[in-house]
Amino acid sequence: MNSTKFTLTVLAAAFSFTLAAGAAEVKLPPASDKKDVTYATDIKPIFDASCVKCHSGDRAKAKLHMDSLEGILKGTKAGKIVTVGDSAKSFIVKSIAHATEDQDEWMPPVGNKAGAKTLTPEQVGLVRAWIDQGAK
């Protein structure tokens, strides 16, 4: 292998490693400063717009019902998605912030056919505040 080809190969490998390392370092948006965040007033409208179409009714994906507080706190067939009082440990926050290594866990999925929009950092921050304040 000539030196130019070797150098390009090494650079490509380093660039790929940097991208992979960067993907694992995704930071969550900070929790909102808003006080007294409630499911009914603040969170339900966000979930209704981006989650409920796929996560409600008899055919709820992953058996997750996001059309009620009870459904969200119950979680999925795999377990709970909310760690009440600790949004940074809550799977739902990592999922809606697209901060998991497995892109299949990103919600709503990138390029979803349901037309659901990815949550803004402000919306994720509001969900974080809601969870940190007790998920009421």
C-alpha positions in Angstrom: 0.0 0.0 0.0 1.4 3.4 -0.9 1.8 6.1 1.7 -1.1 8.2 0.4 -3.5 5.3 0.4 -2.3 4.4 3.9 -2.8 7.9 5.2 -6.3 8.1 3.7 -7.2 4.8 5.2 -6.0 5.9 8.7 -7.8 9.3 8.4 -11.1 7.6 7.3 -10.8 5.2 10.3 -10.2 8.1 12.7 -13.1 10.0 11.3 -15.4 7.0 11.7 -14.3 6.5 15.3 -14.8 10.2 16.0 -18.4 10.1 14.6 -19.2 6.9 16.6 -17.7 8.4 19.8 -19.7 11.6 19.2 -22.9 9.7 18.8 -22.6 8.2 22.3 -22.0 11.6 23.8 -25.4 13.1 23.0 -26.4 15.3 25.8 -30.0 15.7 27.0 -31.6 19.2 26.8 -31.8 20.7 30.3 -35.0 20.5 32.3 -37.3 23.5 31.9 -37.3 26.0 34.8 -41.1 26.0 34.7 -42.7 25.2 38.0 -45.8 23.0 38.7 -45.6 21.2 35.4 -48.6 18.8 35.0 -49.4 16.0 32.6 -52.9 17.4 31.8 -51.8 21.0 31.1 -48.3 20.8 29.8 -47.4 17.2 28.7 -50.5 15.7 27.2 -50.7 18.2 24.4 -47.1 17.4 23.4 -47.7 13.6 23.5 -51.0 14.0 21.7 -49.2 15.8 18.8 -46.3 13.4 18.5 -46.9 10.1 20.2 -50.6 9.1 20.6 -51.2 8.2 17.0 -48.9 5.1 17.4 -49.1 4.6 21.1 -52.8 4.3 21.9 -55.7 1.9 21.4 -55.6 -1.9 20.8 -52.6 -1.7 18.5 -50.4 0.5 20.7 -46.7 0.0 19.6 -44.7 -1.8 22.3 -48.0 -2.0 24.3 -47.2 1.6 25.4 -50.3 3.8 25.9 -49.4 7.4 25.8 -52.9 8.7 25.8 -53.1 8.7 29.6 -51.0 9.4 32.6 -51.6 5.8 33.8 -50.4 4.3 30.5 -47.2 6.3 30.5 -46.4 5.5 34.1 -47.2 1.8 33.4 -44.6 1.7 30.6 -44.1 -0.8 27.8 -44.2 -4.6 27.6 -40.5 -4.3 28.4 -40.9 -2.2 31.5 -41.2 1.3 32.9 -40.1 4.3 30.8 -40.4 6.9 33.5 -38.2 7.1 36.6 -40.3 9.5 38.7 -38.1 12.2 40.1 -35.1 11.5 37.8 -35.6 12.5 34.2 -32.0 11.8 33.3 -32.6 8.1 34.1 -35.9 8.0 32.3 -35.9 6.0 29.1 -38.7 8.2 27.6 -36.4 11.3 27.9 -33.5 9.6 26.2 -35.9 8.3 23.5 -37.7 11.6 22.7 -34.3 13.5 22.8 -32.9 11.0 20.3 -30.1 10.3 22.9 -29.8 6.5 22.7 -27.2 4.7 20.7 -29.9 2.5 19.1 -31.8 4.7 16.6 -34.7 2.2 16.7 -35.4 3.6 20.1 -35.7 7.2 18.9 -39.3 8.5 19.2 -40.9 9.5 17.1 -38.8 7.5 14.7 -36.8 9.5 12.0 -38.8 9.5 8.8 -41.9 8.1 10.5 -44.9 7.6 8.2 -47.4 8.9 10.8 -46.2 12.5 10.3 -45.2 12.9 14.0 -42.7 15.7 14.5 -39.5 15.3 16.6 -39.8 17.1 19.9 -38.0 20.3 20.3 -35.3 20.7 23.0 -37.8 23.0 24.8 -40.5 20.2 24.8 -38.0 17.6 26.0 -37.0 20.1 28.7 -40.6 20.4 29.8 -41.0 16.6 29.9 -37.8 16.5 32.0 -39.2 19.1 34.4 -42.5 17.1 34.7 -40.7 13.9 35.6 -38.3 15.7 38.0 -41.3 17.3 39.7 -42.9 13.9 40.3 -44.8 13.2 37.0 -48.1 14.5 38.3 
